[in-house]
Amino acid sequence: MMDRELKKRIKKIFEEEKPPQREKIQFLNNLPASELSMGQFIMIQAGYLRRWVIVSTILSAVPVLLVANFMKQNILWMIFALIPLLAVLAVAENNRSIQYGMIEFEMSTRFSLKSVVLARMIVLGIMDFVMIFFFLLICKKEKDFSLFQTSCYLLVPYLLTATGSLWIVRHFPNKDAIYSCMVLAVLVSSLSSSLYFRADFLYEFSYIKWWVIVLIFLMIKAGYEIYYTIKQTEECIWSL
Amino acid sequence: MELVIDRVSKQYENHIAVDRISLRLREGVYGLLGANGAGKTTLMRVICGILKPTSGSVYFDGIEVKEEGYRAILGYLPQDFGYYPEFTGKDFLLYIAALKGMEKRVAKKKTEELLDLVALQTVAEKKIKSYSGGMKQRLGIAQALLNEPKLLILDEPTTGLDPGERVKFRNLLAELGKKSIILLSTHIISDLEDITDEVLLMKSGEIVYQGKWEEKKRWVRGALPSLFY
């Protein structure tokens, strides 16, 4: 039997050194407080979003408005086709730290990469929410769907693209991942607009429960992807 | 002021990049020397909190590497870095200043000062993509100094600098080293000779020598070839 005292001493040698508390408190007292609040930081990040992403998001409403007002044609298929593109624009913008090799800078600063990604997600999320709400109003005017029904039809392709794109970016963290996201967006876009023509029975009220099931599944999956995307920013696992 | 690196290891599947390194660094300039693949960059990334160590811990005056307080006193220049293509030199510094939590007015003032310090004020409004390698490197150095860091980690900072710029850079580091801890990696021995207080030689993930540069200058020079093979 090993001597208890000896065991204790060996354990002490291999224990990780604990930070000295007095020094830590003194250090924290001397540390200048951040001059920016999280709210101000989010606003600043909003200012750094690429102009073309904001313009493209807003411009997506233009063809819808033109067709609706001047050509008097059914525009639902067009809205269903545009929605996935909004999602892929948001994911592309969120992924640009990897794309342009800014990760090491953004990870080593006071507001770390996690804050940057979170701030971008908030701003882009709000922007897309406003656009989806706008499309929702147009759809409501165009077709006799309920608000809930229309929300399902718009959110399913949006969340499918967003979730799929986040999954791609998380599992293939490199500069080219965004091209795969674009392919996914085009596929979802074609699928949702062609479904409207080829399988229009799916948009009947009797099928709404299936839409809700898919929507709930995608919401859970999106939450999971967002959580792990943010978690991934804690350590650099990207090929630098 | 003390940086403590306590039995830090970083392992990737079958490869140990950093092998149980322990160091205690106080104010001064420390040169990290070693061949490519010795583990310098991995160690620096662990010190900056960019990589989590497989085991061991890093803290500065009692603050652990993962805490916000640690990042608040850190300045880091990565070996290879990119930039957002739409950025001018000034935009880049203002962006990093925002990430460092600096208020806009303070950030602007500090940006002007640093652009002047690294002689980029005349091209401050030009896109970074039009900069030469040396100019980009000077911009990288400037961003590391924005928050007047107490801990400055510079990975191959002299890459791309011309001889005149190297001399200026060395003088700047010597000045900063009086009140901060500076760790810089290089494989160019002349970059370290006049300014480093201590040299750390790294081979296969381990520190094989740590000591005063002046005392062991000959020894270090003699040991260098074996480090590279």
Chai-1 contact restraints between the chains, C-beta under 6 A:
chainA,res_idxA,chainB,res_idxB,connection_type,confidence,min_distance_angstrom,max_distance_angstrom,comment,restraint_id
A,E16,B,S57,contact,1.0,0.0,6.0,A-B,restraint_1
A,E17,B,D6,contact,1.0,0.0,6.0,A-B,restraint_2
A,P19,B,Y59,contact,1.0,0.0,6.0,A-B,restraint_3
A,P19,B,G62,contact,1.0,0.0,6.0,A-B,restraint_4
A,P20,B,G62,contact,1.0,0.0,6.0,A-B,restraint_5
A,E23,B,D61,contact,1.0,0.0,6.0,A-B,restraint_6
A,E23,B,G62,contact,1.0,0.0,6.0,A-B,restraint_7
A,K24,B,G62,contact,1.0,0.0,6.0,A-B,restraint_8
A,K24,B,I63,contact,1.0,0.0,6.0,A-B,restraint_9
A,F27,B,D61,contact,1.0,0.0,6.0,A-B,restraint_10
A,F27,B,G62,contact,1.0,0.0,6.0,A-B,restraint_11
A,F27,B,I63,contact,1.0,0.0,6.0,A-B,restraint_12
A,L28,B,G69,contact,1.0,0.0,6.0,A-B,restraint_13
A,L31,B,G69,contact,1.0,0.0,6.0,A-B,restraint_14
A,L31,B,A72,contact,1.0,0.0,6.0,A-B,restraint_15
A,S34,B,G101,contact,1.0,0.0,6.0,A-B,restraint_16
A,E35,B,G101,contact,1.0,0.0,6.0,A-B,restraint_17
A,E35,B,M102,contact,1.0,0.0,6.0,A-B,restraint_18
A,E35,B,E103,contact,1.0,0.0,6.0,A-B,restraint_19
A,L36,B,G101,contact,1.0,0.0,6.0,A-B,restraint_20
A,I44,B,A98,contact,1.0,0.0,6.0,A-B,restraint_21
A,Y100,B,G82,contact,1.0,0.0,6.0,A-B,restraint_22
A,Y100,B,Y84,contact,1.0,0.0,6.0,A-B,restraint_23
A,G101,B,F81,contact,1.0,0.0,6.0,A-B,restraint_24
A,G101,B,G82,contact,1.0,0.0,6.0,A-B,restraint_25
A,M102,B,G82,contact,1.0,0.0,6.0,A-B,restraint_26
A,E104,B,I50,contact,1.0,0.0,6.0,A-B,restraint_27
A,E104,B,P78,contact,1.0,0.0,6.0,A-B,restraint_28
A,M107,B,I50,contact,1.0,0.0,6.0,A-B,restraint_29
A,S108,B,C48,contact,1.0,0.0,6.0,A-B,restraint_30
A,S108,B,L74,contact,1.0,0.0,6.0,A-B,restraint_31
A,S108,B,Y76,contact,1.0,0.0,6.0,A-B,restraint_32
A,T109,B,L99,contact,1.0,0.0,6.0,A-B,restraint_33
A,T109,B,K100,contact,1.0,0.0,6.0,A-B,restraint_34
A,R110,B,R71,contact,1.0,0.0,6.0,A-B,restraint_35
A,R110,B,A72,contact,1.0,0.0,6.0,A-B,restraint_36
A,R110,B,K100,contact,1.0,0.0,6.0,A-B,restraint_37
A,R110,B,G101,contact,1.0,0.0,6.0,A-B,restraint_38
A,F111,B,L99,contact,1.0,0.0,6.0,A-B,restraint_39
A,F111,B,G101,contact,1.0,0.0,6.0,A-B,restraint_40
A,E235,B,K52,contact,1.0,0.0,6.0,A-B,restraint_41
A,C236,B,I50,contact,1.0,0.0,6.0,A-B,restraint_42
A,C236,B,L51,contact,1.0,0.0,6.0,A-B,restraint_43
